[in-house]
């Protein structure tokens, strides 16, 4: 093939994908810290280990964009999970920018980018994706953190060689029989040493549907939330929105979204039950 033919072939392929087909190449500068949304991360993984399973690749981090989308903060302010090639599930409080009161305000897509990888301080610019849509569950209560779940649609599907993890369907939903079963939690949050920003994961047994663990607040819903003791480790600040993976017949599913816990991340944690929102998530994916 001649050089001219090769050039024409390249131009055809480039035109088919467009400028936004891959990561957010027009983000040119990386800023230190987490930006204005650092206080959204109400829970990090204590006593965690590096990712070691395929489902961990679907755990992503949320980053603030500024300067009309040309600069990004390297420190994640929350975590999330790819449930489709262009859809991320995270916590509603991660996308809530309201400063007070009971009404939430949804973070603008132009202020958010999603990182797909294990350590954004190493390669954030080559694995960063812009966002087209942000959606907080309409029943989210920012005071009680009920219905603490939200969805993000990327501008383009990921170009990474990883598979999303399906959200747990209602037909396979959590029951009291799952109490005592192990779940795997992942995220980019604070560790027991005070560091943060690198993906870690940890296994914990489910303590209860709702929250009956000592120290839990009242009013945690058995239908939409579950809890776990964290004396041996668990999610913490920056892991908010990250996954709790559970397994059905050996297949990993996104079963929980990290929501909140005690201030020291050493007593209890509460996640939003994903199966309770399966229809809402599936409708969003199918749009």
FENDA-V945670 format. One line per field, one symbol per residue. phi: phi as a letter, one per 40 degrees, with the letter a starting at -180 (. if undefined). psi: psi as a letter, one per 20 degrees, with the letter a starting at -180 (. if undefined). burial: # if it has 24 or more other ideal C-beta (glycine too) atoms within 12 Angstrom, else .. Layout:
phi->???
psi->???
burial->???
//
This chain:
phi->.ccccccccccccccccgcbcbdccccbbbbcgbgcbcccccb.ccfcbddabdcccccbbbbcbbffgcbbccccbababcbacbbbbaccccbcbccagcccbcdcdcbbbbbbibacccacccbbbcbbabacdccdbcccgcfcaabbbccaccbccbbcbccccdcbccbccccgccbbbbibccbccgcahbcbaacacccacgabcdhcccgccccbaabacbcchicadhcdgccbcbbbfgccbcbabdbaaccbgbbabbbcccccbdccccccccc
psi->prhghggggghggghhhrhjhbrnhjoippqqaibijhihni.ropkrrqpjqhhhhiprqpqpqrlkjiqqphpqirrapoirijpppaqhihjojqiraipqpppphijqqppoahnhigkghikpprphppoppijpoigikqlmqrqppqhqqqjqmrprpqqprhhkrqrhiipiqpqpqqrjaqriiirrjpprqqpqqpgqpbojqpiqrrjpphhjqrrqqkhjraqapiipirqoprpokipqqohqppfrarhikjgrqpqpohhikgggghgghi.
burial->.....................###..#..##..##.##.#########..#...############..#.###########################......#.##.#.########.##..##.###########..###..##############.#.#.#####...###...##.#.#########....################.#.###..##..#######..##############.....###########..#.############.##..##..
//
